[in-house]
Amino acid sequence: MNRRKAAIAAAGTIAAGALTAGLISVPSAVAAGSSGPQARSVKHSGAAEARGVKKAAARAARAGVDWKDCPADWGIRDGVQCGWVTVPLDYAKPNGKKIRLAVDRARSTGGKAKRQGSLVYNPGGPGGSGLYFPARIPDKNPLWAKAATAYDFVGFDPRGVGHSAPISCADPQEWVKAPKADPVPDSEADKRAQRKLAKEYADGCQERSGELLPQLTTPNAARDLDVIRAALGDKKLNYLGVSYGTYMGAVYAELFPRHIRRMITDSIVNPSRRKIWYDVNLDQDVAFQTRWNDWKKWVAEHDDVYGIGSTPQKVEAAWRELRATAEKHPIGGKVGPAELLGVFQSAPYYDSAWARVASVWSAYRNGDEQPLIDAGAPDMSDVAGNKASENGNAVYNAVECNDAKWPSRWRTWDRDNTRLHAKYPFLTWANAWMNYPCAVWPVKQHRPLEIRARTSYPVLMVQATRDAATPYPGGVELHKRLKGSRLITEKGAGSHGITNLKNSCINERVDAYLLKGTVDRKDVTCGPHATPEPVKSPAKAAAKAEAAAVPTMVP
């Protein structure tokens, strides 16, 4: 999601709404041993990588992190320190080329007697930066105040992201230009044009990203995570992963099952080999339609505020009318159907975006186009923001395309997405074009790890039943695969990244797990968090969304 529009996004973590050369970004995340889980990890990851990560972690433990004031141009608030952790480019060659990973931290508030270590965070993506996470301590975020007494909060840019040897697949200023083509094809010619753009984008990744591109995989990100753990001086990892960050955590659990002290996975990617990553994205198309329908119902219930439609059917008709208008005459010359989707898909992602998106739409219908233009059109003057968005999108494609083998035959994509679009039209084709570079990917694609681990401490899982970006069955699947884990289900809710929302049933259990290591004897079902309240003014809705927001990942 473009950082310029973070107020719309509001809370969690997977890519939404960024545009790339005619594509829309949608998600859609070893200690060596001779037997047991560790030996299985060596088999999965390769003995050379297992030895390499062990050597890299030992080096990092000796070096530590030289914490200093953060560089001014990083945009990190006061009260947070920054540093670097060095890792191998290729873990099979630990004495070869190195890259540096940017890390930051805020110190725990409870003093030496209460400190339990570092809590390391990944917000998702792939391609998301976690550097904003430590600010929850100096910002005195009330949901995290208790955890802050016991843990330093640590964020990092994963390899390829932000300040950590960033990659690129396209010129950022060209990448953000609008309007893009409508992602819903009207003809075979439209499909050929989108496929051509995807091929050019994939080739651009190889041309612009060089030797780092093949090394951008989730197993390598998990290895980096273990090296960061060692550099922090922690014998075992305390970790909070959201969205794709849950898959990074799952892979970590498979590679390093005995290195886990506390692990929370929030809004969970389905880790099945069969699902990663092609089927994960198809499942999103269905789930996004479900949550889109939830939002339309809410908008209709508040027709006295927004005046868009008094029934979900009327809201849908208004949406289709808006898309058709924008296709013929892009709003402000910049906001066509692709850009509209970049704005509106944030509502299925995050409840905190419901009022913002509805208010922007309502203003447009009442004759004020500017809020919609501001939300959907690129800001060509924001060179740094555009560069960050393009980088995040590049990492998203690199990791997902490298992680797994994708269908290479166009007729497979055409069949599956044509079928899905008939019932679930909101996101299907946009999601297909976002991921189609993986069909023509120029770098070797791997087989995902089989996730079936018993960790050294139970993993705590949190999942909403109507989550659009990471559908609920993914949480159930990871729960089955990590022995001894506990699943908290937020029933009847669908926002993404729910550990940062106010729901005492969840918040209290997260605190108890982090502070005391306690989990319920059985899985728990919680009621939903509060439904958003309508706000008519776009400015007020934006302010309220920003107040509730945790910045989401790029793109």
N, C-alpha and C positions, 0 to 999 in steps of 0.2 A: 504494500500500500504506500502510495506516495506520501512522504512526510508532510508535504504542504497541505494535505487533507487529513491530518491525524485526528482532528476534532470529529470528523465524521466516523472514523473507525472506532475509536473509543476504548476498547478494553482488551485484548487478548493477543492473538498472535499469528495467524497465517496470512499469506499474501492475498490482497484483494485490491482490485481496481487499478493496478498499474498497467500502463499500455506499452506495448513493444512492437514497433514496426508492423502494425496491423494486427497484433495479437493482444489479448487481454489476459493479464496475470491473475490466475485463480489457483488456489491450492487444489486450490484445489481445494521429518526430522530428523594386555594379558599378563596376568601374573603367571609365569610359566609353572607347570606342575607336571607330574608324571601320571596322574590318574584323576578320575572324577571330572567335574566341570571344567577345571583348568586345562586338562588334556584335550577335552572336547573343543575348547576355545582355540587351541593351537591348530587342531585339525581344520576348523572352519576358516581361520584367518591366515594360516600359513605360519610355519615355524619361524621364518625369518622376521615377519612382522611382530610375532610374539616376543622374540628376543630383542627386537629393535625398540619396542615400546618400553620394555623393562629397562633397557639401557638409558633411554631418553628420560624416563621418570627418575632414575637414580641421579642423573646429571641435574635435573631440575630441582630435586630435593636438596642437593648441595648448593646450588646457585640461589635458590629462593627467588623472591621478587623484590626488586629495588623500587619501593613505593615512593612516588614523588607527586607534586602537584600536577594535575592534568594539563596538557597543552590547551592554551586558550581557545584554539580553533576547533576543539573537540566538542564544545558545547556542554561540558559536564559541570554540574552545579558545585558550588563550594561545599566542603565537607566530604568530598569523595577524592580518593587518591588513584593514580594510574600507574601502570607498569607494563612489563613485557615478560612473556614466557617463550623460550626458544624450543622449537620442535623440529624433527626431521621432515623434509619435504616428502620423502618416501621412507616409511618405517622399515621396509626391507633393507634399506641402506642407511642406518642410523648415523654413520660417520660421514655421510655425504652432505648434500646441500641442506641448509636449514632455512626456516622461515620464522618470523616472530609473530606471536599472537598478542593483541592488545587486551589487557585485563584492567579492571578497576574494582575498588572496594570502598565500603563505608564500614567503620569499626562498630562492633557491637556496643550496646549501651549499658550492659549490666555489670561491667567490670570483669576482672580476671576470674573471680570466683564463679561467675555464672556462665562464662564463655564456653561453648561446646565445639567451636571450630568455625569453618566457613560454610555458607550456604551458596552454592554455585547455581546460576540461573541461565536457562536458554529459553527464548521466547517463541521459537518456532521458525517457520520458513518452508524449506531451507532458505537461508539468506538473511535471517534476522540477527540484529545486534542486541546483545543483552546489557550493553554498557549503561543504559538508563536505570537498570534495576537497583543498584545500590542507593540511588537517590531516595528510595522509600524510607531510609533511615533519617537523613537530615530533613526530609519533608514531613517527617512524623506521621506517616501513613498509619491510620488507626488500626487497620486490619492486620498490620505486620508489626505492631509495637511490641507484642510479647515475644515474637520470634527474634526481634532485633536485640532483645536483652541477652540472647544466648549465642547469636551468630553474627560474624562479619558477613555482610551481603556482598557477593562477588558477581560481577558480570564480565562478559568477554565477547569479542568479535571472533566468531569461528573462522577457520582458514578460508581465505577468499573473500571475506566480508570486511567492509569498512576500512579499518587500519591494519588488518591482518592479511597482508599480501593480497590486496583486492584484485579481482578479475573484472573483465569487461567482455561483452559480446557485440556491442554496437556503440556508435557515437552517441553519448547521452542526449545531446541537444536534438539530434535527428530522431532518437528513440521516443522522445516525448511529444513530438509534433502531432497536432490534431487538426481536423478530425480523421480518425482511422476508418477503415471500411467496416460496414456492419458485420459483426461476427456471424450472424445468421445468413447463410448463403441463399440466394435466390436462384442460382443456376450452377451448372457444372463449371462454368468459367469462374464464378466466384470461388469455388473450392480450389480450382487450380491456382488462382492468384494467392490464396492463403497458404497453400502448400509451398509455393515458390518463396513466399516471405519466410516461412519456417525454415526452409533449406538455407536461405541466405543468412538467417540468424544463427543456425547451427554452425555453418562454416565460419561465421564471424567469431563465434566462441573459440574455435580452434585457432584462428588467425591472431586474435587479440590476447588470448590467455595463456598460450604457450605450455610450458612444462608443468604448470600447476594444475591445469584442467583435468588430467586423468587422476590426480590425487585428491580430487574433491569427492569424497564418498562419506557415507554415514559411519562406516567402521573407522575411517581415519579421524573423523570428528570425535568419535568416542575415545579413540586412543589419545587424541589431544586433550580431551577432558581428564583422562587419567594423569597425564603429564602436568596439567594445571593443578590437579589435586596434590600431586607430589610437591610442586613448587610452593604451594600454600602451606606446606608443612603438616598436612592432614594425612593420617595413616589410612583413613577411609573417607569416602565421598559422602557429603550431604548435598543433595541435588533437587532442584525444582525445574521440571521441564514441562512446557506448555506446547500443545499442538505438535508440530514436527519435533519439538524438543522431547516429546514422549517417546518417539521412535529412536532418537539419539540415546535416551535413557534405556530403552529396551535393548538396543545393541550393546550399550555399556554393560548392562546386566548379564548379557550372554558372554561377553568377552572377559568381564571382571566381576564375576558373581560374588567373590569374597571381599571385594573392596567397597561394598555398599554399607554405609552406616544409616543414612536416612535417604529415601528417594520418594518424591511425589511426582506423579504423572497426572497432568490436568488437561482434559480434552484430547482424547487418545487416538492416535493413528493406528489403524488395523495393521498389526505386524506380520500377518500371514504372508509367506512367500508368494502365494497365489495372488495376493492383493497388491503387493508393492510392485510398481506404483500405478500401473495402468488401471487396474480395477478399483483402487482407492479413489481415483479421480472420477470414474463412472459412478461409484457410490455417492460421491459428493453431489452429482447432478440431481439425484433423487432427493437427497436430504436438503439441498438448497431450495428446491421447489416446495418442500414441506414447510420450511421455515418462512419462505416468501409468502406462502398462504397464511401462516400465522400473523405475519405483519399486516397483510391486506385486511384481515379480519379486525385487527386493532385499529387500523386507520378508519375503517368503516364504522366502528363503534364510537369513534370520535369525529364523526362527520360534522358535528356542530362546531368543532374547532378548525378543521382543515378544509372542509367543503370539497373533498375529492370524490367521494362516492359513499352512499349509505349502506352498501352491501359489498362483500368481497368481489362479487362479479362486476359491479360497477367500478370498483377500484382497478380491477384487472383491465377493463375496457379503457379506462383513462390511461393506464400504463401503455397499452398498445397504441393508443392514439398519440401519446407523447413520443414513443419510439418512431412512429410513422412520420410525424412532423419533423423530428430531428433528422431523419434519414433524407427527407426532401430538402430541408433547409436547416442545416446545423445551427443550433442556438448560439448566438453571438459569433457565428462563423467557425466555432471550435468544438461545440458539444454535439456530436452525433450519437447514434445508438451505442457505439462502443464506449464512448465517454459517459453516457448515461448509466450504463451498466456498472462502470467504475464507481459511480456515486451510489447507486441504489443497492448494489450487492452488500454494502456495509450494513444495511438493515437486517438481512438474514444472519449476518455474522454476529452482530453485537446488539443487545437490547439498548445499550446506551446511545446507539445511533438512530433508534426508531423515531424519536421526536425531531431530531435534526433533519433527517431525510424528508420526513413528512412536511415539515415547515418550509423547507426549501421548495418542495414541489407545490405546496399550497401558494407560496408567494409567486411562483411562476404562473400559476393558473389565475392569479389575481392581477397579473400584468407586470410583475417585477421579475425580470429575467436574471438580474445580477447575481443573486445568491446561487442560482444553479450554474451560472457561468463560472463564478468563483470556485464552486465545488468541483466542477468537471473539467474545466479547461486547463491546459498546462500553463505554468508560469515560466516563460522562457528566460526571465531574468534570474531565476533561482538556479544558477548553474550548479552550486554545491548540492542542492536538493535533488536535481535531476540526475547528477552523477551517482548519488547514493541510491536512488530508485533503480537506475539501470544496473548498478552493481548487484543489488539484492535480487533482481530478476535473473541476472546471469547466474548467480549462485544457485537459485532455485532450480533452473534448468540443468546446470552442471551436476548437482548432487542427484536429483531424481533420474536424470538420463544415465548417469554412471552406475547408480546403485543396482539397476535391474535391467533385464532384457525386455524391450518394448516391442509390440507388433511392428513389423517393418512393411507389411502390405497395406496399402491405402484402403483396399476394399474392407479390411477388418475395421478400421477406424470409421469408414463411411457407413458401414452396416450398423455398428454399435451406436454411433451418435445420431444417425437418422432415426433409429428405433427409439432411443431415449428422448430425443427432441419432441417426438410426437406426444409424449405424456408429460415431459418435464422440460418445457422450453426455456425457462428463465435463464439457465446458465449453460446448458449442454454444449452448444457449439463454441461459445467463448472459451470454455474449459478445454475443449478439444484442440483449438488452435494454440492455446497457451502451451500445451504439452506436445504438440506435434513435432517440434524439433527433435524430440526423443526418437521419433520414427526414422529420422535421417541423421542420427547422431554420428559424428566422425571419430569418436573415441570408444574404446572397448567398454562394453556393458557387462556388469557382473551379475552373479546370482546372489540374491539377498541371503543373509544369515538366517538359519533356522533358530528362532527364539524359543528356547525351552530351558529355563534356568531355575535353580533354587538359590536364591540370594542369601547373603549372610545376615540380612535383616529384612522383614516384610516390607514390600513396596506398597505405599498408599496411593490408590488411584481415585480420581474424581472425574465424573462424566455426567453430562446432561443428556437426557433422553432425546431431545429434539435439536441437538447440535447439528448445524449445517456443514461446517468445514470438516469435522471429524465425527462421522455418524456413530451413534451409540454402540452398534455391534463391535466396533473396534475396541472399545473399552472392555467389553465382555471377553473378546478374544485374547487381549493381552493378559487379563486377569487369569484366564485358564493357563496361560503359558508361563507365567511367573509364579512358581509354587510358593504358597504361604502368603500371597498378596491379599490385600483387602480393597474392596471396591465400594466407594460412596457414590450412589446414584442420585442425581438431582432430577426428580421426576416432574415432567410437565414443563420443563424449562429448556431453552435452546441457545442461550448465549454462549460465546466461546471464551475460554479462559476464565473459569468460574471461581478459582481460588481468590481472585481479586474482587469478587462481588460480595456484597453483604448478605450473608445467609448464615445465621448462627449455627445451624445444624452442621454446616461444612466448616465454618471458621473455627469453631471450638475444637473440632476433631483434628484439623490441621495443626493448631497450636499444641494440642496434647501430644500429637505424634512428634513434632519437632522438639518440644521441650522435655517430654518425659519418655518418649519412645513408645507410647501406648497406642494400641489399635483395638477396635471392637472385636469381640470374639467371633462375630459374624459380619457379613456385608451389611451395609446400612442404606436405607432409602430415605432421602430428605425431600421435603416439599420444595417448591420452586421459590426463588428469590422474588422480590416484589416486581410486579409488572410496571413498566415505565409510565410516567404521567405525561399527558400531552402538553406541549408547549408550542404556541402558535408562532411566536417571533423567531425567525431564523437566528438572529443574534443571541437571544436568550437561550435558545435550544443549543447553539454551538457552545456557549459558555458552560451550560450544564453538562454537556457531553465531555468537554475538556476537563471539567472538575472531576468527572467520574473515570476519566480515561487513564489507562496505562498505555503509553505509546506503543503501537504495534510495529511489527517488523517491516522492513523494506522487503519487497517492492511495494 
